[in-house]
Amino acid sequence: MQAADELCASVLLVDDQPSDLAALERHLAPFELHLVKAASGEEALELLEDEDFALVLMDVRMPGLDGFETARRMRAHESERRVPLIFLTGTPHEAPSVTNGYLSGAVDWLSKPVEPETLRAKVRVFVDIYREREALRRQQDALHQREREVLEARSQRAEEDRERLLAELREAVRLRDEFLSVASHELKTPLTPLALRLQLLRQEVERELDAERAPRLLGHLEAAGRQVRRLTLLVDSLLDATRITSGRLTLREEDDVNLAAIVREVAASFETQAARANCPLELDVPGRVLGHWDPMRLEQVVTNLLSNALKFGAGCPVLVHLEERESVARLTVRDGGIGMDANMRGRLFGRFERGVSERHYGGLGLGLFISQEIVRALGGHILVESEPCKGATFTVELPCTPREEGDEGGAS
């Protein structure tokens, strides 16, 4: 930054007499000033719009706009109000003139012919004030610029850190999904032969053992079979979650799929679990509700909803209602269990989300996530209504007719 005495200051000289302008220019020659001359008030006003001046020296008596009127117009413009103005007059300092001059914005008077030393002394004061003010302004501008640069640098670093963390998070998620996919496939490989072995063992027990020993061993085999089926469902859920994340959820849609039959079959498979949970299943299902759907995926959705209702049903009946209205199938599953608050409802369909402790209820928190993605892929939607201690109602709505090409929700 330049020092204050190195700042170039501009001074506006306004007089309709060329000889007086020349005299002012000559008197101020010792100073390193940018002297700008104007021969009228109108010209002075134009110059004031284009340049910043440290001081204005203006003759009072000029044709057209005199010094007083020019000063009033100067002060009417906000940007020129702080420019000091010294009037030059060839008349005696009459009181009315002095008062009129100060009211119009003058800070001092000089009589013509101007005494050079007095002129230079007064000009030096105002030029020094201007230079100090400009030096301070430049320092403030530099400080503000530095503050802006620091803030921009911090913002840039924060953005870079955010992008880096986001990239690391994406990579971590990718690696996690890749691991889950590989692990799920590897876990699924021994499950099928294990289930077959249990089935063969059950047949041998029934065939070889007497009626006294067989029931106890069959009970153990049934328990082992339930755990294998549970593990199979968990592994399938992990596989579906990774497929959905990578956009590889596939649908095998068929015509005239009977959703009513699927609901009844799934409900029948849950009879034992419903009795064990003391949550009787109450079905209100018509003979058939036909649509263009993937039957295996619909069975998965109904299974997840009924499993969820029985898990959290708290010993209350689970009501299942199915109807068709205007080519839209509407499946409702209502339980009278623990329910949930608005915060939980808002994140219920997220991956690995649970409404309650895993320790007490188990599960991966994937069933509702997968169900929502399947329903969306079939062109429908799933909603939940619930309040704490008042149960939950899940509603699935699906179009019965095939989706037109380009509709949202199509599977990959």
Salt bridges, closest charged atoms under 4 A:
ASP15 OD2 - LYS112 NZ 2.57
ASP20 OD2 - LYS112 NZ 3.02
GLU25 OE1 - LYS37 NZ 3.09
GLU51 OE2 - HIS34 ND1 2.94
ASP59 OD1 - LYS112 NZ 3.18
GLU69 OE1 - ARG72 NH2 3.05
GLU69 OE2 - ARG73 NE 3.11
GLU78 OE1 - ARG81 NH1 3.08
GLU80 OE1 - HIS77 ND1 3.99
ASP108 OD2 - LYS122 NZ 2.60
GLU117 OE2 - ARG120 NH2 2.59
GLU134 OE1 - ARG137 NH2 2.71
ASP141 OD2 - ARG137 NH1 2.83
GLU149 OE1 - ARG146 NH1 3.82
GLU159 OE2 - ARG162 NH2 2.98
ASP161 OD1 - ARG164 NH2 3.79
GLU163 OE2 - ARG162 NH2 2.68
GLU168 OE2 - ARG164 NH1 3.21
GLU171 OE2 - ARG174 NH2 2.61
ASP177 OD1 - ARG176 NH2 3.18
ASP177 OD1 - ARG351 NH1 3.32
GLU178 OE1 - ARG174 NH1 2.84
GLU206 OE2 - ARG202 NE 3.41
GLU208 OE2 - ARG207 NE 3.46
GLU222 OE1 - ARG202 NH1 3.82
GLU222 OE2 - ARG229 NH2 3.30
ASP236 OD1 - LYS188 NZ 2.67
ASP240 OD1 - ARG243 NH1 2.88
ASP240 OD2 - ARG297 NH1 3.12
GLU253 OE1 - ARG403 NH1 3.17
ASP255 OD1 - HIS292 ND1 2.53
ASP284 OD2 - HIS321 ND1 2.71
GLU323 OE1 - HIS321 NE2 3.59
GLU323 OE1 - ARG325 NE 3.33
GLU323 OE2 - ARG330 NH1 3.51
GLU353 OE1 - ARG347 NH1 2.67
GLU358 OE1 - ARG354 NH2 3.78
GLU373 OE2 - ARG376 NH1 3.55
GLU387 OE1 - LYS390 NZ 3.51
GLU397 OE2 - ARG330 NE 2.56
GLU397 OE1 - HIS381 NE2 3.00
